[in-house]
């Protein structure tokens, strides 16, 4: 893996982790651009990206708000995220995207503005996902209380219990990483609620595949928000990844990569 630094028109900077010169099965497949969501960065996707075999180049975007990329633009919006994604697609001449969670929402909007050959989204979210937690997230953000932000996203948005949060806190290094990832959390969740809702997502994508963790099928919060997305993505094909939830890239990166390779 090498890191490529990209300067953006507004003066911001994005760092992209590029996986190339590795075994692959389809020399003509081009580049797959990957877009993570909130509380995640390109580093969290390294094992998944390295395990893919259907693309000679995999470019994982470290979205703004995550070091060493620069902070989120102000004002922040889905439109700003779409523009950043387009800048990376142009840089790599890519027309294939894999996106996760919030990144999935960004990619679905992107494919309403430009043509994509293939869009794969793992549990994309949309409004009203996360809306009830916005007041408490706003207070934590204003106070720079990143401990509270991590607790809110895990308990009030993702639905984990206090025991899960205690396990996260028990690893000081992992908890500090989560604190760092929580800094852009409030504006990102706010962007979900303020994003325009088209009648149909990804109208300019030739092919759309949506993946849902088998444990989340029909279950709040991720399974239900995926259902909202699917209602506005009528051309998509849906695939379940058995025995997985929202964090399949951490818990079973090889299994997720194998499914995405099959979709290629």
Backbone as CSV, one residue per row, in Angstrom:
resi,resn,N_x,N_y,N_z,CA_x,CA_y,CA_z,C_x,C_y,C_z
1,UNK,0.839,-1.189,0.000,0.000,0.000,0.000,0.877,1.243,0.000
2,UNK,0.505,2.212,-0.833,1.139,3.528,-0.803,0.053,4.563,-0.544
3,UNK,0.453,5.722,-0.057,-0.508,6.780,0.202,-0.327,7.907,-0.810
4,UNK,-1.438,8.331,-1.379,-1.433,9.418,-2.349,-2.149,10.614,-1.744
5,UNK,-1.493,11.754,-1.753,-2.092,12.976,-1.223,-2.698,13.780,-2.361
6,UNK,-3.944,14.182,-2.184,-4.650,14.953,-3.201,-5.035,16.318,-2.646
7,UNK,-4.692,17.361,-3.363,-5.124,18.709,-3.035,-6.470,18.990,-3.700
8,UNK,-7.370,19.618,-2.962,-8.714,19.881,-3.444,-8.872,21.355,-3.817
9,UNK,-9.837,21.682,-4.667,-9.979,23.070,-5.120,-10.166,24.082,-4.007
10,UNK,-10.773,23.676,-2.882,-11.004,24.625,-1.785,-9.829,24.722,-0.826
11,UNK,-8.710,24.081,-1.156,-7.528,24.130,-0.298,-7.405,22.958,0.651
12,UNK,-8.430,22.124,0.723,-8.362,20.943,1.576,-7.474,19.873,0.972
13,UNK,-7.297,18.807,1.728,-6.417,17.723,1.301,-7.030,16.393,1.708
14,UNK,-6.977,15.434,0.790,-7.419,14.068,1.049,-6.239,13.135,0.831
15,UNK,-6.092,12.164,1.716,-5.087,11.124,1.542,-5.809,9.839,1.146
16,UNK,-5.318,9.183,0.119,-5.923,7.959,-0.400,-4.920,6.824,-0.245
17,UNK,-5.351,5.725,0.373,-4.517,4.527,0.484,-4.701,3.702,-0.782
18,UNK,-3.620,3.471,-1.501,-3.690,2.803,-2.800,-3.037,1.427,-2.705
19,UNK,-3.818,0.402,-3.004,-3.340,-0.982,-3.013,-3.181,-1.390,-4.473
20,UNK,-1.948,-1.675,-4.886,-1.674,-2.026,-6.279,-0.528,-3.021,-6.317
21,UNK,-0.170,-3.481,-7.545,0.907,-4.462,-7.702,0.699,-5.654,-6.777
22,UNK,-0.466,-6.269,-6.869,-0.815,-7.386,-5.997,-1.596,-8.402,-6.807
23,UNK,-1.733,-9.612,-6.319,-2.464,-10.624,-7.092,-3.899,-10.186,-7.359
24,UNK,-4.349,-10.356,-8.603,-5.737,-10.061,-8.935,-6.138,-10.943,-10.105
25,UNK,-7.440,-11.055,-10.310,-7.949,-12.020,-11.281,-8.489,-11.376,-12.542
26,UNK,-8.650,-10.056,-12.568,-9.263,-9.412,-13.726,-8.438,-8.191,-14.110
27,UNK,-7.523,-8.375,-15.044,-6.597,-7.301,-15.402,-7.303,-6.093,-16.004
28,UNK,-8.505,-6.291,-16.556,-9.200,-5.184,-17.201,-10.219,-4.499,-16.296
29,UNK,-10.241,-4.863,-15.027,-11.305,-4.369,-14.147,-11.138,-2.915,-13.761
30,UNK,-9.941,-2.355,-13.900,-9.730,-0.961,-13.542,-9.547,-0.773,-12.051
31,UNK,-9.938,0.400,-11.559,-9.747,0.773,-10.162,-11.074,0.743,-9.412
32,UNK,-11.053,0.188,-8.219,-12.192,0.268,-7.314,-11.888,1.343,-6.277
33,UNK,-12.749,2.337,-6.178,-12.618,3.382,-5.154,-13.511,3.014,-3.985
34,UNK,-12.942,3.055,-2.778,-13.681,2.698,-1.572,-13.913,3.939,-0.717
35,UNK,-15.144,4.064,-0.175,-15.508,5.234,0.622,-16.072,4.793,1.968
36,UNK,-15.295,4.901,3.057,-15.801,4.560,4.393,-16.821,5.585,4.888
37,UNK,-17.454,5.265,6.024,-18.436,6.156,6.615,-17.946,6.801,7.894
38,UNK,-18.874,7.135,8.800,-18.514,7.809,10.050,-17.840,6.816,10.995
39,UNK,-17.105,7.359,11.959,-16.388,6.557,12.963,-15.515,5.499,12.299
40,UNK,-14.955,5.839,11.135,-14.099,4.912,10.411,-13.133,5.723,9.564
41,UNK,-12.006,5.112,9.230,-11.042,5.744,8.344,-10.460,4.688,7.423
42,UNK,-9.542,5.087,6.564,-8.996,4.139,5.592,-8.222,3.017,6.280
43,UNK,-7.611,3.315,7.424,-6.831,2.302,8.135,-7.719,1.132,8.565
44,UNK,-8.956,1.420,8.938,-9.870,0.369,9.394,-10.242,-0.596,8.279
45,UNK,-10.010,-0.203,7.032,-10.403,-1.024,5.889,-9.222,-1.721,5.236
46,UNK,-8.066,-1.683,5.878,-6.840,-2.191,5.250,-6.917,-3.698,4.978
47,UNK,-7.449,-4.484,5.921,-7.477,-5.939,5.713,-8.461,-6.311,4.614
48,UNK,-9.592,-5.636,4.563,-10.563,-5.873,3.500,-9.980,-5.494,2.144
49,UNK,-9.382,-4.325,2.052,-8.829,-3.862,0.779,-7.739,-4.797,0.277
50,UNK,-6.892,-5.263,1.190,-5.795,-6.150,0.795,-6.293,-7.517,0.360
51,UNK,-7.478,-7.913,0.829,-8.008,-9.239,0.511,-8.743,-9.286,-0.821
52,UNK,-9.119,-8.140,-1.386,-9.839,-8.129,-2.659,-8.945,-8.649,-3.779
53,UNK,-9.551,-9.362,-4.726,-8.777,-9.958,-5.814,-9.334,-9.640,-7.194
54,UNK,-10.394,-8.869,-7.299,-11.014,-8.641,-8.601,-10.633,-7.306,-9.235
55,UNK,-9.815,-6.516,-8.562,-9.382,-5.237,-9.112,-7.867,-5.099,-8.963
56,UNK,-7.162,-4.668,-9.993,-5.715,-4.489,-9.867,-5.333,-3.332,-8.964
57,UNK,-6.230,-2.359,-8.832,-5.977,-1.199,-7.969,-7.205,-0.971,-7.104
58,UNK,-6.990,-0.814,-5.811,-8.045,-0.450,-4.865,-7.598,0.826,-4.169
59,UNK,-8.418,1.861,-4.266,-8.081,3.164,-3.692,-9.068,3.481,-2.570
60,UNK,-8.565,3.511,-1.332,-9.422,3.715,-0.151,-9.297,5.166,0.295
61,UNK,-10.399,5.888,0.253,-10.392,7.306,0.613,-10.372,7.468,2.121
62,UNK,-9.435,8.253,2.616,-9.452,8.679,4.012,-10.181,10.027,4.031
63,UNK,-11.485,9.982,4.256,-12.294,11.190,4.109,-11.795,12.325,5.000
64,UNK,-12.133,13.529,4.591,-11.774,14.687,5.417,-12.373,14.531,6.819
65,UNK,-11.668,15.066,7.792,-12.055,14.890,9.187,-11.272,13.794,9.871
66,UNK,-10.411,13.087,9.076,-9.603,11.993,9.620,-8.147,12.236,9.262
67,UNK,-7.291,12.423,10.259,-5.873,12.620,9.962,-5.323,11.447,9.165
68,UNK,-4.413,11.686,8.196,-3.769,12.964,7.871,-4.540,13.814,6.872
69,UNK,-5.752,13.432,6.458,-6.574,14.338,5.654,-6.955,15.543,6.504
70,UNK,-7.311,16.626,5.861,-7.627,17.858,6.588,-9.040,17.788,7.183
71,UNK,-9.390,18.724,8.081,-10.725,18.704,8.704,-11.847,18.843,7.684
72,UNK,-13.070,18.543,8.136,-14.237,18.687,7.282,-14.338,20.121,6.767
73,UNK,-14.816,20.287,5.539,-15.035,21.645,5.041,-16.182,22.306,5.794
74,UNK,-16.168,23.627,5.826,-17.258,24.374,6.460,-17.862,25.309,5.404
75,UNK,-19.156,25.223,5.162,-20.093,24.289,5.785,-19.939,22.880,5.216
76,UNK,-20.299,21.911,6.051,-20.215,20.525,5.631,-21.581,20.064,5.146
77,UNK,-21.584,19.170,4.162,-22.854,18.676,3.604,-22.582,17.423,2.800
78,UNK,-23.644,16.732,2.448,-23.518,15.603,1.533,-22.938,16.061,0.207
79,UNK,-23.336,17.256,-0.240,-22.810,17.783,-1.493,-21.304,17.937,-1.468
80,UNK,-20.759,18.386,-0.326,-19.309,18.519,-0.202,-18.639,17.153,-0.255
81,UNK,-19.255,16.149,0.374,-18.705,14.795,0.341,-18.737,14.228,-1.080
82,UNK,-19.817,14.499,-1.801,-19.920,14.032,-3.178,-18.821,14.660,-4.030
83,UNK,-18.569,15.950,-3.837,-17.519,16.621,-4.606,-16.159,15.999,-4.330
84,UNK,-15.886,15.656,-3.074,-14.610,15.010,-2.746,-14.499,13.646,-3.413
85,UNK,-15.587,12.875,-3.387,-15.581,11.568,-4.055,-15.323,11.735,-5.550
86,UNK,-15.958,12.714,-6.173,-15.761,12.938,-7.602,-14.318,13.292,-7.914
87,UNK,-13.682,14.058,-7.019,-12.280,14.419,-7.242,-11.400,13.175,-7.275
88,UNK,-11.690,12.207,-6.402,-10.905,10.969,-6.374,-11.211,10.119,-7.602
89,UNK,-12.477,10.014,-7.975,-12.836,9.250,-9.167,-12.133,9.815,-10.400
90,UNK,-12.097,11.130,-10.499,-11.419,11.752,-11.639,-9.921,11.479,-11.608
91,UNK,-9.332,11.545,-10.425,-7.889,11.338,-10.293,-7.480,9.943,-10.767
92,UNK,-8.322,8.945,-10.464,-7.990,7.564,-10.803,-8.685,7.089,-12.082
93,UNK,-9.499,7.934,-12.696,-10.248,7.508,-13.867,-11.154,6.328,-13.569
94,UNK,-11.747,6.332,-12.370,-12.503,5.172,-11.881,-14.003,5.359,-12.094
95,UNK,-14.685,4.235,-12.311,-16.139,4.228,-12.482,-16.789,3.120,-11.653
96,UNK,-16.042,2.607,-10.660,-16.566,1.575,-9.781,-16.307,1.998,-8.331
97,UNK,-17.333,1.870,-7.486,-17.251,2.356,-6.104,-17.795,1.294,-5.158
98,UNK,-17.076,1.087,-4.057,-17.602,0.349,-2.904,-17.687,1.340,-1.760
99,UNK,-18.848,1.416,-1.107,-19.036,2.404,-0.045,-19.773,1.778,1.125
100,UNK,-19.487,2.293,2.313,-20.021,1.719,3.550,-20.761,2.772,4.354
101,UNK,-21.993,2.435,4.777,-22.744,3.224,5.744,-22.972,4.650,5.228
102,UNK,-22.497,5.666,5.935,-22.596,7.057,5.481,-21.955,7.227,4.108
103,UNK,-20.839,6.530,3.887,-20.212,6.559,2.568,-21.141,6.049,1.489
104,UNK,-21.985,5.065,1.839,-22.955,4.559,0.895,-23.956,5.617,0.470
105,UNK,-24.411,6.439,1.429,-25.332,7.524,1.104,-24.663,8.514,0.152
106,UNK,-23.403,8.846,0.426,-22.662,9.762,-0.445,-22.565,9.191,-1.860
107,UNK,-22.231,7.906,-1.966,-22.074,7.282,-3.281,-23.397,7.210,-4.033
108,UNK,-24.503,6.966,-3.326,-25.804,6.929,-3.974,-26.167,8.294,-4.559
109,UNK,-25.831,9.362,-3.837,-26.045,10.708,-4.374,-25.101,10.984,-5.540
110,UNK,-23.869,10.525,-5.420,-22.899,10.720,-6.492,-23.411,10.136,-7.805
111,UNK,-24.002,8.945,-7.727,-24.470,8.262,-8.929,-25.759,8.850,-9.475
112,UNK,-26.286,9.897,-8.844,-27.345,10.689,-9.462,-26.765,11.833,-10.288
113,UNK,-25.470,12.102,-10.102,-24.832,13.224,-10.793,-23.893,12.779,-11.900
114,UNK,-23.320,11.594,-11.776,-22.400,11.113,-12.808,-22.563,9.617,-12.993
115,UNK,-22.148,9.141,-14.152,-22.322,7.726,-14.489,-21.285,6.871,-13.769
116,UNK,-21.744,5.754,-13.221,-20.864,4.752,-12.645,-21.169,3.411,-13.292
117,UNK,-20.139,2.617,-13.515,-20.358,1.275,-14.038,-20.942,0.358,-12.971
118,UNK,-20.471,0.537,-11.722,-20.866,-0.387,-10.660,-20.765,0.321,-9.314
119,UNK,-21.827,0.269,-8.542,-21.855,0.793,-7.179,-22.236,-0.343,-6.242
120,UNK,-21.359,-0.609,-5.276,-21.627,-1.605,-4.241,-21.691,-0.851,-2.917
121,UNK,-22.788,-0.989,-2.190,-22.960,-0.272,-0.926,-23.266,-1.265,0.191
122,UNK,-22.495,-1.194,1.266,-22.739,-2.034,2.431,-23.526,-1.213,3.459
123,UNK,-24.753,-1.630,3.696,-25.649,-1.019,4.680,-25.619,0.511,4.612
124,UNK,-25.986,1.074,3.449,-26.071,2.537,3.363,-27.180,3.067,4.269
125,UNK,-26.991,4.260,4.774,-27.968,4.881,5.672,-28.592,6.097,4.993
126,UNK,-29.719,6.544,5.532,-30.342,7.784,5.078,-31.228,8.316,6.196
127,UNK,-31.692,9.555,6.043,-32.594,10.146,7.038,-33.831,9.266,7.203
128,UNK,-34.304,9.110,8.445,-33.935,9.838,9.665,-32.871,9.148,10.528
129,UNK,-31.992,8.350,9.928,-31.000,7.622,10.707,-30.207,8.592,11.587
130,UNK,-30.117,8.284,12.887,-29.334,9.069,13.826,-29.983,10.338,14.325
131,UNK,-31.151,10.719,13.792,-31.761,12.003,14.128,-32.051,12.176,15.619
132,UNK,-32.592,11.154,16.333,-32.873,11.370,17.756,-31.642,11.700,18.596
133,UNK,-30.463,11.312,18.131,-29.244,11.564,18.912,-28.622,12.915,18.610
134,UNK,-29.143,13.651,17.643,-28.496,14.904,17.243,-28.385,15.937,18.372
135,UNK,-29.417,16.160,19.205,-29.255,17.153,20.271,-28.118,16.820,21.231
136,UNK,-28.025,15.564,21.658,-26.945,15.198,22.576,-25.598,15.222,21.876
137,UNK,-25.561,14.841,20.609,-24.305,14.927,19.858,-23.857,16.373,19.696
138,UNK,-24.812,17.263,19.468,-24.466,18.681,19.314,-23.861,19.229,20.599
139,UNK,-24.452,18.866,21.748,-23.906,19.340,23.023,-22.503,18.791,23.260
140,UNK,-22.314,17.516,22.982,-20.987,16.916,23.169,-19.968,17.547,22.233
141,UNK,-20.380,17.824,20.999,-19.464,18.442,20.034,-19.083,19.843,20.475
142,UNK,-20.052,20.619,20.932,-19.779,21.988,21.373,-18.827,22.008,22.562
143,UNK,-18.921,20.989,23.419,-18.054,20.908,24.598,-16.756,20.166,24.309
144,UNK,-16.564,19.729,23.064,-15.396,18.907,22.704,-15.279,17.702,23.636
145,UNK,-16.426,17.143,24.011,-16.469,15.969,24.880,-16.528,14.727,23.992
146,UNK,-15.364,14.270,23.563,-15.316,13.172,22.605,-15.638,11.838,23.266
147,UNK,-15.411,11.718,24.577,-15.843,10.513,25.284,-17.356,10.353,25.178
148,UNK,-18.070,11.447,25.424,-19.533,11.393,25.329,-19.969,11.096,23.903
149,UNK,-19.282,11.666,22.923,-19.643,11.428,21.522,-19.519,9.955,21.168
150,UNK,-18.445,9.312,21.622,-18.264,7.878,21.345,-19.375,7.074,22.005
151,UNK,-19.723,7.427,23.229,-20.790,6.699,23.911,-22.127,6.889,23.193
152,UNK,-22.410,8.103,22.736,-23.689,8.389,22.086,-23.825,7.605,20.786
153,UNK,-22.759,7.583,19.979,-22.861,6.896,18.693,-23.007,5.391,18.889
154,UNK,-22.378,4.854,19.914,-22.477,3.422,20.149,-23.804,3.035,20.801
155,UNK,-24.256,3.817,21.786,-25.474,3.453,22.514,-26.732,3.956,21.812
156,UNK,-26.772,5.245,21.487,-28.021,5.858,21.028,-28.238,5.739,19.523
157,UNK,-27.179,5.546,18.755,-27.325,5.409,17.305,-27.194,3.950,16.888
158,UNK,-26.114,3.289,17.318,-25.872,1.912,16.878,-26.601,0.879,17.712
159,UNK,-27.072,1.265,18.904,-27.885,0.355,19.706,-27.117,-0.628,20.556
160,UNK,-25.814,-0.385,20.784,-25.039,-1.272,21.651,-25.349,-0.984,23.120
161,UNK,-25.105,-1.981,23.977,-25.400,-1.808,25.398,-24.179,-1.281,26.150
162,UNK,-24.372,-1.004,27.440,-23.302,-0.441,28.258,-22.123,-1.400,28.390
163,UNK,-22.390,-2.702,28.353,-21.300,-3.674,28.441,-20.371,-3.561,27.230
164,UNK,-20.945,-3.356,26.065,-20.137,-3.173,24.853,-19.267,-1.928,24.981
165,UNK,-19.851,-0.846,25.471,-19.088,0.396,25.626,-17.971,0.208,26.649
166,UNK,-18.250,-0.530,27.712,-17.225,-0.794,28.723,-16.056,-1.577,28.126
167,UNK,-16.360,-2.525,27.244,-15.281,-3.280,26.591,-14.430,-2.368,25.715
168,UNK,-15.059,-1.434,25.029,-14.300,-0.487,24.213,-13.402,0.379,25.096
169,UNK,-13.928,0.836,26.211,-13.146,1.687,27.119,-11.975,0.933,27.746
170,UNK,-12.093,-0.379,27.836,-11.046,-1.172,28.485,-9.750,-1.203,27.689
171,UNK,-9.804,-0.827,26.417,-8.610,-0.756,25.577,-8.278,0.714,25.349
172,UNK,-7.347,1.294,26.136,-7.083,2.739,26.050,-6.680,3.196,24.659
173,UNK,-5.905,2.382,23.952,-5.461,2.788,22.623,-6.645,2.833,21.643
174,UNK,-7.490,1.807,21.695,-8.651,1.772,20.801,-9.630,2.894,21.142
175,UNK,-9.804,3.149,22.445,-10.725,4.218,22.849,-10.230,5.575,22.376
176,UNK,-8.940,5.818,22.441,-8.399,7.097,21.982,-8.592,7.247,20.477
177,UNK,-8.474,6.147,19.752,-8.721,6.198,18.310,-10.178,6.551,18.032
178,UNK,-11.087,5.975,18.808,-12.500,6.295,18.642,-12.769,7.764,18.972
179,UNK,-12.107,8.287,19.978,-12.258,9.706,20.323,-11.853,10.594,19.149
180,UNK,-10.778,10.227,18.475,-10.330,10.999,17.315,-11.354,10.931,16.191
181,UNK,-11.885,9.730,15.941,-12.868,9.559,14.877,-14.189,10.257,15.194
182,UNK,-14.437,10.529,16.486,-15.694,11.163,16.881,-15.696,12.679,16.652
183,UNK,-14.571,13.272,16.372,-14.518,14.731,16.218,-15.423,15.242,15.093
184,UNK,-15.483,14.581,13.938,-16.404,15.065,12.897,-17.796,14.442,12.977
185,UNK,-18.090,13.714,14.031,-19.310,12.906,14.083,-20.580,13.747,13.985
186,UNK,-20.693,14.826,14.785,-21.934,15.607,14.781,-22.236,16.200,13.407
187,UNK,-21.302,16.898,12.756,-21.650,17.428,11.425,-21.945,16.345,10.401
188,UNK,-21.346,15.161,10.547,-21.621,14.093,9.594,-23.030,13.525,9.795
189,UNK,-23.428,13.289,11.035,-24.786,12.800,11.290,-25.806,13.867,10.893
190,UNK,-25.474,15.133,11.152,-26.367,16.225,10.734,-26.537,16.228,9.217
191,UNK,-25.464,15.930,8.483,-25.532,15.918,7.020,-26.489,14.849,6.510
192,UNK,-26.616,13.731,7.247,-27.570,12.692,6.843,-28.983,13.267,6.858
193,UNK,-29.307,13.988,7.936,-30.655,14.515,8.089,-30.980,15.675,7.175
194,UNK,-29.960,16.397,6.707,-30.201,17.560,5.863,-29.965,17.265,4.384
195,UNK,-29.576,16.048,4.055,-29.343,15.692,2.657,-30.666,15.650,1.893
196,UNK,-30.664,16.100,0.646,-31.887,15.961,-0.152,-32.236,14.490,-0.346
197,UNK,-33.509,14.205,-0.430,-33.960,12.823,-0.614,-34.586,12.705,-2.000
198,UNK,-33.860,12.146,-2.953,-34.403,12.032,-4.310,-35.470,10.944,-4.392
199,UNK,-36.265,11.002,-5.445,-37.248,9.941,-5.650,-36.553,8.614,-5.909
200,UNK,-35.382,8.670,-6.559,-34.627,7.454,-6.838,-33.145,7.738,-6.668
201,UNK,-32.454,6.862,-5.924,-31.007,6.961,-5.770,-30.295,6.285,-6.948
202,UNK,-29.074,6.752,-7.194,-28.149,6.077,-8.125,-28.753,5.881,-9.506
203,UNK,-29.425,6.903,-10.008,-30.096,6.780,-11.303,-29.110,6.588,-12.455
204,UNK,-27.846,7.000,-12.263,-26.875,6.919,-13.355,-25.865,5.789,-13.143
205,UNK,-26.162,4.897,-12.215,-25.304,3.717,-12.024,-25.817,2.588,-12.900
206,UNK,-24.906,1.995,-13.664,-25.312,0.897,-14.535,-25.731,-0.321,-13.721
207,UNK,-25.028,-0.555,-12.616,-25.341,-1.707,-11.776,-25.210,-1.292,-10.315
208,UNK,-26.144,-1.738,-9.482,-26.164,-1.388,-8.060,-26.332,-2.665,-7.252
209,UNK,-25.405,-2.905,-6.336,-25.512,-4.025,-5.404,-25.504,-3.477,-3.984
210,UNK,-26.475,-3.877,-3.177,-26.560,-3.483,-1.770,-26.346,-4.714,-0.908
211,UNK,-25.416,-4.610,0.036,-25.120,-5.718,0.945,-25.654,-5.375,2.329
212,UNK,-26.272,-6.357,2.977,-26.778,-6.205,4.340,-26.203,-7.333,5.186
213,UNK,-25.714,-6.993,6.366,-25.279,-8.030,7.292,-26.464,-8.917,7.671
214,UNK,-26.258,-10.229,7.637,-27.354,-11.149,7.923,-27.990,-10.920,9.277
215,UNK,-27.197,-10.499,10.258,-27.732,-10.257,11.602,-28.595,-9.004,11.661
216,UNK,-28.505,-8.138,10.636,-29.220,-6.863,10.660,-30.465,-6.848,9.782
217,UNK,-30.742,-7.942,9.080,-31.876,-7.949,8.155,-33.175,-7.581,8.871
218,UNK,-33.754,-6.464,8.482,-35.022,-6.026,9.054,-34.938,-5.486,10.458
219,UNK,-33.733,-5.448,11.039,-33.562,-5.034,12.434,-33.060,-3.587,12.513
220,UNK,-33.624,-2.812,13.448,-33.137,-1.460,13.693,-31.768,-1.525,14.381
221,UNK,-30.894,-0.543,14.128,-31.150,0.606,13.251,-30.700,0.415,11.806
222,UNK,-29.740,-0.521,11.563,-29.142,-0.580,10.228,-30.033,-1.274,9.217
223,UNK,-30.678,-2.360,9.610,-31.541,-3.049,8.670,-32.725,-2.213,8.238
224,UNK,-33.265,-1.416,9.141,-34.428,-0.602,8.796,-34.044,0.581,7.912
225,UNK,-32.895,1.200,8.169,-32.499,2.314,7.303,-32.109,1.808,5.916
226,UNK,-31.555,0.594,5.837,-31.289,0.001,4.522,-32.593,-0.201,3.764
227,UNK,-33.634,-0.617,4.463,-34.927,-0.780,3.799,-35.438,0.547,3.241
228,UNK,-35.211,1.626,3.970,-35.589,2.952,3.467,-34.826,3.271,2.178
229,UNK,-33.526,2.940,2.167,-32.715,3.177,0.972,-33.219,2.326,-0.190
230,UNK,-33.485,1.061,0.078,-33.916,0.155,-0.986,-35.237,0.600,-1.609
231,UNK,-36.091,1.223,-0.820,-37.363,1.709,-1.355,-37.145,2.781,-2.413
232,UNK,-35.982,3.430,-2.370,-35.663,4.464,-3.354,-34.541,4.026,-4.297
233,UNK,-34.229,2.753,-4.286,-33.198,2.217,-5.186,-33.769,0.969,-5.847
234,UNK,-34.776,1.127,-6.687,-35.525,-0.032,-7.183,-34.713,-0.945,-8.100
235,UNK,-33.624,-0.461,-8.677,-32.847,-1.298,-9.599,-31.745,-2.092,-8.896
236,UNK,-31.651,-1.960,-7.590,-30.555,-2.613,-6.868,-30.817,-4.099,-6.672
237,UNK,-29.728,-4.847,-6.579,-29.786,-6.248,-6.175,-29.302,-6.304,-4.726
238,UNK,-29.953,-7.130,-3.917,-29.665,-7.173,-2.478,-29.006,-8.502,-2.134
239,UNK,-27.971,-8.430,-1.290,-27.223,-9.616,-0.880,-27.028,-9.571,0.630
240,UNK,-27.190,-10.698,1.285,-26.962,-10.805,2.721,-25.609,-11.463,2.976
241,UNK,-24.887,-10.925,3.946,-23.627,-11.535,4.391,-23.929,-12.250,5.701
242,UNK,-23.989,-13.585,5.697,-24.461,-14.329,6.872,-23.629,-14.049,8.119
243,UNK,-24.342,-14.013,9.245,-23.719,-13.941,10.576,-22.869,-12.698,10.780
244,UNK,-23.189,-11.608,10.082,-22.433,-10.375,10.235,-23.368,-9.212,10.524
245,UNK,-22.796,-8.175,11.151,-23.513,-6.939,11.397,-22.905,-5.805,10.606
246,UNK,-22.883,-4.628,11.227,-22.429,-3.435,10.517,-20.911,-3.389,10.366
247,UNK,-20.189,-4.138,11.201,-18.728,-4.038,11.226,-18.055,-5.240,10.567
248,UNK,-18.607,-5.731,9.498,-18.047,-6.917,8.846,-16.616,-6.696,8.377
249,UNK,-16.258,-5.464,8.033,-14.890,-5.202,7.569,-13.860,-5.393,8.670
250,UNK,-14.305,-5.319,9.928,-13.415,-5.575,11.063,-13.532,-7.010,11.557
251,UNK,-14.742,-7.555,11.541,-14.985,-8.872,12.129,-14.775,-10.020,11.146
252,UNK,-14.982,-9.768,9.864,-14.792,-10.820,8.852,-14.372,-10.191,7.525
253,UNK,-13.203,-9.540,7.490,-12.801,-8.853,6.257,-12.624,-9.793,5.078
254,UNK,-12.137,-11.004,5.327,-11.960,-11.950,4.220,-13.303,-12.374,3.630
255,UNK,-14.282,-12.629,4.497,-15.597,-13.034,4.027,-16.285,-11.927,3.237
256,UNK,-16.150,-10.691,3.728,-16.739,-9.561,3.003,-16.045,-9.380,1.664
257,UNK,-14.713,-9.484,1.644,-13.970,-9.335,0.387,-14.365,-10.414,-0.610
258,UNK,-14.569,-11.642,-0.139,-14.965,-12.731,-1.026,-16.321,-12.442,-1.682
259,UNK,-17.266,-11.891,-0.899,-18.575,-11.546,-1.466,-18.433,-10.438,-2.495
260,UNK,-17.668,-9.402,-2.168,-17.516,-8.285,-3.105,-16.806,-8.750,-4.373
261,UNK,-15.844,-9.637,-4.241,-15.189,-10.210,-5.431,-16.198,-10.955,-6.304
262,UNK,-17.113,-11.678,-5.692,-18.126,-12.393,-6.473,-19.037,-11.421,-7.207
263,UNK,-19.341,-10.306,-6.590,-20.197,-9.314,-7.237,-19.506,-8.679,-8.430
264,UNK,-18.172,-8.630,-8.399,-17.433,-8.064,-9.535,-17.622,-8.921,-10.771
